[in-house]
């Protein structure tokens, strides 16, 4: 039986928002919200937090989460997830549920976990059908182009596909959510890859995987979750109901 491990990478020294995982939202540290939502997700068997900071580790232990310490020099959240997963070799699938998505729904996490239970899926992620608006056009909101069979064709910080003419009937734009699932062996292959040209231009790690020939499958979900990049994002989210 396929076993699924959810890993939440939580780094203290974020450039735009230092200490972000410990910022309070609805009376709890942001990382706690992510952990609780992972714990409620169907098809997830175990949840851990991968961190580089004793303060985050202590906070996680205070609310019952397992924290795995990782090297602060690791270059990305994916590297942190891969390193932390070494402590749990019995799991076949590893999820990367980013620690700055405190409103991510358990149903979304479960949908990605279920996607990875399919034998032909190397990497999985979630996308949300969305109309183009001012928020969608922000560079922090990552967009995806998806093939008819669900494979991701490209990700961008720009609006894609570009509307040169009036939208055709049935044209759909997708917002990408900050969650990935990997077959265990694929994850450990990915962290050996060097940065790719498109990744450097867009600052999107998943483009490295596409350029290396890996397939990323998507599951389309309905979600109001938004990534927290700045204190202003957190203040806006705090006005919503938990």
C-alpha positions in Angstrom: 0.0 0.0 0.0 1.3 3.5 -0.9 2.2 5.5 2.2 2.2 9.3 2.1 4.4 11.7 4.1 3.6 15.4 4.2 6.5 17.7 4.9 6.2 21.4 5.6 9.4 23.3 4.9 9.6 26.3 7.4 12.6 28.6 7.2 13.0 31.5 9.6 15.2 33.8 7.6 12.9 34.6 4.6 14.1 37.7 2.8 10.8 39.5 2.5 9.3 38.3 5.7 11.7 37.1 8.4 10.1 34.8 11.1 7.1 34.2 8.9 6.3 30.7 10.1 5.9 32.0 13.7 3.7 35.0 12.9 0.3 34.7 14.5 -2.8 34.2 12.4 -6.2 33.7 14.1 -4.3 33.2 17.4 -1.9 30.5 16.2 1.5 30.4 14.5 1.1 30.2 10.8 3.0 26.9 10.6 0.5 25.4 13.0 -2.3 26.1 10.6 -0.5 24.3 7.8 0.3 21.3 10.1 -3.3 21.0 11.3 -4.7 21.1 7.8 -2.2 18.4 6.6 -3.1 16.3 9.6 -6.8 16.5 8.6 -6.2 15.6 5.0 -7.3 12.2 3.7 -4.6 9.9 2.2 -1.9 11.6 4.3 -0.3 9.1 6.7 2.2 11.3 8.6 3.1 15.0 8.9 6.4 16.6 9.8 7.9 20.1 9.7 11.4 20.6 8.2 13.1 23.6 9.6 16.4 25.2 10.1 15.7 27.1 13.3 15.3 26.1 16.9 12.6 28.6 17.5 10.4 27.1 14.9 11.2 23.5 16.1 10.2 24.5 19.6 7.0 26.0 18.5 6.1 22.9 16.5 6.8 20.6 19.4 4.6 22.8 21.6 1.5 22.0 19.5 2.4 18.3 19.0 4.2 18.4 15.6 7.3 16.5 14.8 10.1 18.8 13.7 13.2 17.7 11.7 16.2 20.0 11.7 17.8 20.6 8.4 20.9 22.5 7.2 20.2 26.3 6.9 22.5 26.3 3.8 20.0 24.1 1.8 19.1 26.2 -1.3 15.3 25.5 -1.5 12.2 24.2 0.2 12.4 21.1 -2.0 15.9 20.4 -0.8 14.7 20.8 2.8 11.8 18.4 2.1 14.1 15.8 0.5 16.6 16.0 3.4 13.9 15.7 6.0 12.3 12.7 4.2 15.5 10.7 4.8 14.4 10.3 8.4 11.2 8.5 7.2 12.3 6.0 4.5 9.1 3.9 4.7 7.0 6.4 2.8 6.6 6.0 -0.9 5.2 9.5 -1.7 6.4 12.8 -0.2 4.3 16.0 -0.3 5.8 19.4 0.0 3.1 21.6 1.6 4.6 25.1 1.7 4.5 26.7 5.1 3.3 30.0 3.8 -0.1 28.6 2.7 -2.0 28.6 6.1 -5.4 28.6 4.5 -4.8 25.6 2.2 -7.8 23.2 2.5 -7.3 19.6 3.7 -9.3 18.6 0.6 -6.6 20.1 -1.7 -3.8 18.3 0.2 -5.8 15.0 0.0 -6.4 15.5 -3.8 -2.7 15.9 -4.5 -1.9 12.9 -2.2 -4.5 10.8 -4.2 -3.0 11.9 -7.5 0.4 10.6 -6.5 -1.1 7.2 -5.7 -1.4 6.7 -9.5 1.6 4.7 -10.8 2.3 7.0 -13.8 2.5 10.2 -11.8 6.0 11.4 -11.1 5.2 14.8 -9.7 1.8 16.2 -8.8 0.4 19.6 -7.9 -2.9 21.6 -7.7 -4.3 24.3 -9.9 -7.4 26.5 -9.5 -9.5 27.7 -12.5 -9.7 31.5 -12.2 -10.8 34.5 -14.2 -8.3 37.2 -14.9 -8.4 40.0 -12.4 -6.0 42.5 -10.8 -4.9 40.0 -8.1 -4.4 37.2 -10.7 -2.0 39.5 -12.6 0.3 40.0 -9.7 3.8 38.3 -10.2 3.5 36.6 -6.8 0.5 34.6 -8.2 1.9 31.8 -10.3 -0.1 30.8 -13.4 -0.1 27.4 -15.2 -1.0 26.1 -18.6 -2.4 22.6 -18.5 -2.9 20.0 -21.2 -6.1 18.2 -21.8 -4.8 15.1 -19.9 -3.9 17.2 -16.9 -0.1 17.5 -17.5 1.4 20.9 -16.8 2.9 22.5 -19.9 4.4 25.6 -18.3 4.3 27.9 -15.2 4.8 31.6 -15.3 4.5 34.8 -13.2 3.0 36.4 -16.3 -0.6 35.8 -17.4 -0.7 32.8 -19.7 -2.1 32.0 -22.1 -1.8 35.6 -23.3 -5.1 37.0 -24.6 -4.1 38.5 -28.0 -7.7 38.3 -29.2 -11.0 38.0 -27.4 -11.1 34.9 -25.3 -12.3 31.8 -27.0 -15.2 29.9 -25.5 -13.8 27.5 -23.0 -10.5 29.3 -22.5 -9.4 28.6 -18.9 -6.7 30.3 -16.8 -5.2 28.5 -13.9 -3.7 29.7 -10.7 -1.0 27.4 -9.2 -1.1 26.4 -5.5 1.9 26.0 -3.3 1.8 22.2 -2.9 3.7 19.4 -4.7 3.8 15.6 -4.4 6.6 13.4 -5.5 7.4 9.8 -5.9 10.2 9.3 -3.4 12.8 8.3 -5.9 11.9 11.2 -8.2 12.2 13.8 -5.4 15.7 12.7 -4.7 16.6 12.9 -8.4 15.2 16.4 -8.7 17.4 17.8 -5.9 20.5 16.8 -7.9 19.5 18.9 -11.0 21.2 22.3 -11.6 19.1 25.4 -12.1 17.7 25.7 -15.6 17.4 28.7 -17.9 13.7 29.2 -17.5 13.9 28.7 -13.8 16.5 31.5 -13.5 14.3 33.9 -15.6 11.0 33.2 -13.8 12.4 32.2 -10.4 10.2 29.1 -10.4 11.8 25.9 -9.4 9.2 23.6 -11.1 10.5 24.9 -14.5 13.8 23.1 -13.8 11.9 19.8 -13.6 10.0 20.4 -16.8 13.1 21.4 -18.7 14.8 18.2 -17.4 12.0 16.1 -19.0 10.0 15.2 -15.9 6.2 15.2 -16.1 4.1 17.2 -13.7 0.5 16.2 -13.4 -2.1 18.6 -12.0 -5.4 18.2 -10.2 -7.9 21.0 -10.6 -9.5 22.1 -7.3 -11.6 24.9 -5.9 -9.6 26.8 -3.3 -9.4 30.2 -1.7 -5.9 29.6 -0.3 -3.3 32.3 -1.0 0.4 32.3 -0.4 1.7 34.7 2.3 4.7 36.6 0.9 4.6 39.9 2.9 3.2 41.2 6.2 0.5 42.9 4.1 -0.6 39.5 2.8 -0.9 38.2 6.3 -2.9 41.2 7.4 -5.4 40.8 4.5 -5.8 37.1 5.2 -6.4 37.7 8.9 -9.6 39.6 8.0 -11.1 36.4 6.6 -12.8 33.8 8.8 -10.5 30.9 9.7 
